[in-house]
Amino acid sequence: MTNSGLDLGDGVLVDEYLRTSYPDVFGAGDVANYQDVLFGKRRRVEHWDNAVSQGQYCARSLMGDRSPFKHVPYFFSDIFDLSYEYWGDASGADQVVQRGDLSSNSFSVWWVRQQRLVAAFTMNRPDEERNAAPQWIESAQRVSASKLRDVSQAIATASVFPGV
């Protein structure tokens, strides 16, 4: 790749439209170091979920879609009876909120910056939490830390603007 003429830097550098330094050449998957519009920084993700999302995005771009690539970084794993997922980017968070008992096998951790959700980790949690996390991160949802922490309340009550 070093002789390709493409701009490189921890992978192939692409813009927010996944275009390389050659405008008609896209980069996607593990090799793409892209401009993350959700977090305002460059990111390279080596996970199949990202590769699939970027491949789908490239196909839409070739068919005329002109919106930037927007995807909440996501990782997951299943180990025996434990299933965990992580969304977002916790760097710069000014608050860490725990939901549930960390000594159990079912809890979640939520990272907040200026009252907006930026990352979430769930382990064996209900679908409501798993679904809220990426939606709230992508929409920069304002959340209430005290309501996030309170397992006696549905996760939806933690949204400062429910339904967003």
C-alpha positions as a Markdown table, in Angstrom:
| # | Residue | x | y | z |
|---|---|---|---|---|
| 1 | Met | 0.0 | 0.0 | 0.0 |
| 2 | Thr | 2.9 | 2.4 | 0.6 |
| 3 | Asn | 3.4 | 2.6 | -3.2 |
| 4 | Ser | -0.3 | 3.1 | -3.9 |
| 5 | Gly | -0.2 | 6.9 | -3.7 |
| 6 | Leu | -3.0 | 6.8 | -1.1 |
| 7 | Asp | -2.6 | 9.0 | 2.0 |
| 8 | Leu | -1.8 | 6.7 | 4.9 |
| 9 | Gly | -1.7 | 7.0 | 8.7 |
| 10 | Asp | -2.7 | 4.1 | 10.9 |
| 11 | Gly | -4.5 | 2.7 | 7.9 |
| 12 | Val | -5.8 | 4.4 | 4.8 |
| 13 | Leu | -6.9 | 7.9 | 5.5 |
| 14 | Val | -10.4 | 8.6 | 4.4 |
| 15 | Asp | -12.7 | 11.5 | 4.9 |
| 16 | Glu | -16.2 | 11.6 | 6.5 |
| 17 | Tyr | -17.5 | 10.2 | 3.2 |
| 18 | Leu | -15.0 | 7.3 | 3.3 |
| 19 | Arg | -13.2 | 8.7 | 0.2 |
| 20 | Thr | -9.5 | 8.3 | 0.0 |
| 21 | Ser | -7.1 | 10.9 | -1.3 |
| 22 | Tyr | -8.3 | 9.7 | -4.7 |
| 23 | Pro | -12.0 | 10.9 | -4.7 |
| 24 | Asp | -13.3 | 8.0 | -6.7 |
| 25 | Val | -11.7 | 5.4 | -4.4 |
| 26 | Phe | -13.4 | 4.5 | -1.1 |
| 27 | Gly | -11.8 | 2.9 | 1.9 |
| 28 | Ala | -13.8 | 0.7 | 4.3 |
| 29 | Gly | -13.4 | -1.9 | 7.1 |
| 30 | Asp | -10.3 | -2.6 | 9.2 |
| 31 | Val | -8.0 | -0.6 | 6.9 |
| 32 | Ala | -10.0 | 2.7 | 6.9 |
| 33 | Asn | -9.0 | 5.5 | 9.3 |
| 34 | Tyr | -12.0 | 7.7 | 9.0 |
| 35 | Gln | -13.2 | 11.1 | 10.2 |
| 36 | Asp | -15.8 | 10.2 | 12.9 |
| 37 | Val | -18.5 | 12.9 | 12.6 |
| 38 | Leu | -20.2 | 11.9 | 15.9 |
| 39 | Phe | -17.1 | 12.4 | 18.0 |
| 40 | Gly | -15.1 | 14.9 | 15.9 |
| 41 | Lys | -11.9 | 12.8 | 15.6 |
| 42 | Arg | -10.2 | 10.3 | 13.4 |
| 43 | Arg | -11.0 | 6.6 | 14.2 |
| 44 | Arg | -10.0 | 3.2 | 12.9 |
| 45 | Val | -12.2 | 0.3 | 14.1 |
| 46 | Glu | -11.2 | -3.3 | 13.6 |
| 47 | His | -14.5 | -5.0 | 14.1 |
| 48 | Trp | -16.8 | -6.7 | 11.7 |
| 49 | Asp | -19.8 | -4.5 | 12.6 |
| 50 | Asn | -17.9 | -1.5 | 11.5 |
| 51 | Ala | -16.8 | -3.2 | 8.3 |
| 52 | Val | -20.4 | -4.2 | 7.4 |
| 53 | Ser | -21.7 | -0.6 | 8.1 |
| 54 | Gln | -19.0 | 1.0 | 6.1 |
| 55 | Gly | -19.5 | -1.4 | 3.2 |
| 56 | Gln | -23.2 | -0.7 | 3.2 |
| 57 | Tyr | -22.5 | 3.0 | 3.4 |
| 58 | Cys | -20.1 | 2.8 | 0.3 |
| 59 | Ala | -22.9 | 1.0 | -1.6 |
| 60 | Arg | -25.4 | 3.8 | -0.8 |
| 61 | Ser | -22.8 | 6.4 | -1.8 |
| 62 | Leu | -22.2 | 4.8 | -5.1 |
| 63 | Met | -26.0 | 5.0 | -5.6 |
| 64 | Gly | -26.0 | 8.8 | -4.9 |
| 65 | Asp | -26.4 | 9.2 | -1.1 |
| 66 | Arg | -24.3 | 12.3 | -0.2 |
| 67 | Ser | -24.6 | 12.2 | 3.6 |
| 68 | Pro | -21.4 | 11.6 | 5.7 |
| 69 | Phe | -20.7 | 8.2 | 7.3 |
| 70 | Lys | -22.3 | 8.2 | 10.8 |
| 71 | His | -21.9 | 5.1 | 13.0 |
| 72 | Val | -21.7 | 4.6 | 16.7 |
| 73 | Pro | -18.6 | 2.5 | 17.4 |
| 74 | Tyr | -19.7 | -0.9 | 18.7 |
| 75 | Phe | -18.1 | -4.0 | 20.1 |
| 76 | Phe | -19.6 | -7.1 | 21.7 |
| 77 | Ser | -18.7 | -10.6 | 22.8 |
| 78 | Asp | -20.4 | -13.6 | 24.3 |
| 79 | Ile | -18.3 | -15.7 | 26.8 |
| 80 | Phe | -20.2 | -18.7 | 28.2 |
| 81 | Asp | -23.2 | -17.1 | 30.0 |
| 82 | Leu | -21.9 | -13.6 | 29.8 |
| 83 | Ser | -23.0 | -11.3 | 26.9 |
| 84 | Tyr | -21.5 | -7.8 | 26.8 |
| 85 | Glu | -21.7 | -4.8 | 24.5 |
| 86 | Tyr | -20.0 | -1.5 | 24.3 |
| 87 | Trp | -21.0 | 1.6 | 22.2 |
| 88 | Gly | -19.4 | 5.0 | 21.8 |
| 89 | Asp | -16.2 | 6.6 | 23.0 |
| 90 | Ala | -15.8 | 7.3 | 26.7 |
| 91 | Ser | -12.8 | 9.6 | 26.3 |
| 92 | Gly | -13.5 | 13.0 | 27.8 |
| 93 | Ala | -16.5 | 11.8 | 29.9 |
| 94 | Asp | -17.0 | 13.8 | 33.0 |
| 95 | Gln | -19.4 | 11.4 | 34.7 |
| 96 | Val | -19.5 | 7.6 | 35.0 |
| 97 | Val | -22.8 | 6.1 | 36.0 |
| 98 | Gln | -23.4 | 2.5 | 37.1 |
| 99 | Arg | -26.7 | 0.8 | 36.8 |
| 100 | Gly | -27.2 | -2.5 | 38.6 |
| 101 | Asp | -24.8 | -4.4 | 40.8 |
| 102 | Leu | -21.3 | -4.5 | 39.5 |
| 103 | Ser | -20.6 | -7.7 | 41.4 |
| 104 | Ser | -23.3 | -9.5 | 39.6 |
| 105 | Asn | -23.4 | -10.7 | 36.0 |
| 106 | Ser | -26.0 | -8.1 | 35.0 |
| 107 | Phe | -25.1 | -4.4 | 35.0 |
| 108 | Ser | -24.4 | -1.4 | 32.8 |
| 109 | Val | -22.0 | 1.5 | 32.9 |
| 110 | Trp | -22.8 | 4.8 | 31.2 |
| 111 | Trp | -20.3 | 7.6 | 30.3 |
| 112 | Val | -21.7 | 11.1 | 30.2 |
| 113 | Arg | -20.0 | 14.3 | 29.0 |
| 114 | Gln | -21.9 | 17.6 | 29.7 |
| 115 | Gln | -25.1 | 15.7 | 30.4 |
| 116 | Arg | -24.9 | 13.9 | 27.0 |
| 117 | Leu | -24.4 | 10.2 | 26.7 |
| 118 | Val | -21.1 | 9.4 | 24.9 |
| 119 | Ala | -20.6 | 5.7 | 25.7 |
| 120 | Ala | -22.3 | 2.7 | 27.3 |
| 121 | Phe | -21.3 | -0.9 | 28.4 |
| 122 | Thr | -24.0 | -3.4 | 29.1 |
| 123 | Met | -23.6 | -7.0 | 30.4 |
| 124 | Asn | -26.7 | -9.2 | 30.3 |
| 125 | Arg | -29.0 | -6.2 | 30.4 |
| 126 | Pro | -32.6 | -5.9 | 29.0 |
| 127 | Asp | -33.2 | -4.9 | 25.4 |
| 128 | Glu | -34.5 | -1.4 | 26.5 |
| 129 | Glu | -31.0 | -0.5 | 27.8 |
| 130 | Arg | -29.2 | -2.1 | 24.8 |
| 131 | Asn | -31.5 | -0.3 | 22.4 |
| 132 | Ala | -31.3 | 3.1 | 24.1 |
| 133 | Ala | -27.5 | 3.2 | 24.2 |
| 134 | Pro | -26.6 | 3.6 | 20.5 |
| 135 | Gln | -29.7 | 5.8 | 19.8 |
| 136 | Trp | -28.9 | 8.2 | 22.6 |
| 137 | Ile | -25.2 | 8.4 | 21.7 |
| 138 | Glu | -25.9 | 9.1 | 18.0 |
| 139 | Ser | -28.5 | 11.8 | 18.9 |
| 140 | Ala | -26.3 | 13.3 | 21.7 |
| 141 | Gln | -29.2 | 12.7 | 24.0 |
| 142 | Arg | -29.2 | 14.6 | 27.3 |
| 143 | Val | -29.6 | 12.2 | 30.3 |
| 144 | Ser | -30.2 | 12.3 | 34.0 |
| 145 | Ala | -27.4 | 10.5 | 35.9 |
| 146 | Ser | -29.6 | 9.9 | 38.9 |
| 147 | Lys | -32.3 | 8.3 | 36.8 |
| 148 | Leu | -29.8 | 6.3 | 34.8 |
| 149 | Arg | -28.5 | 4.9 | 38.2 |
| 150 | Asp | -32.0 | 4.1 | 39.5 |
| 151 | Val | -32.8 | 0.5 | 38.4 |
| 152 | Ser | -36.3 | 0.8 | 39.9 |
| 153 | Gln | -37.2 | 3.1 | 37.0 |
| 154 | Ala | -37.3 | 2.2 | 33.3 |
| 155 | Ile | -34.3 | 3.3 | 31.3 |
| 156 | Ala | -36.5 | 5.6 | 29.2 |
| 157 | Thr | -37.0 | 7.9 | 32.2 |
| 158 | Ala | -33.3 | 8.8 | 32.2 |
| 159 | Ser | -33.7 | 10.6 | 28.9 |
| 160 | Val | -34.1 | 14.3 | 29.6 |
| 161 | Phe | -36.2 | 14.6 | 26.4 |
| 162 | Pro | -38.0 | 11.2 | 26.1 |
| 163 | Gly | -38.8 | 10.0 | 22.7 |
| 164 | Val | -35.7 | 11.6 | 21.2 |
